[in-house]
Amino acid sequence: MPCRKCDGYSAPFSIGRPEQLTRAITIAREAISAGVLAEIPHDGRCGAHFDEVRLDGPWDDTEIHNFSCNFCGQKFSLTAHTYRGSGGSWGPDAP
């Protein structure tokens, strides 16, 4: 359950077009800049690290990024399958 700090970033949506991925990247960056979310590091096998992702692409075939609220620990995910265009999503993870 998102807290008051991360609730403003918690509206989930599907990613099926480039502009929706750009929107998700922008939301995540704003939350990181505000000190609300932090990226959960990964090993780089599922796309670049988030700080290397360009707002306007080009993007890796699969972008998977996970974040955590610095205040309540709520997890968030940004996923996009750009090669096949099969979609993805942004939003908080289920508890």
Helices and strands as residue ranges (DSSP letters): G 7-9, E 13-15, H 18-33, E 37-40, G 50-52, E 62-69, E 75-81, E 87-92
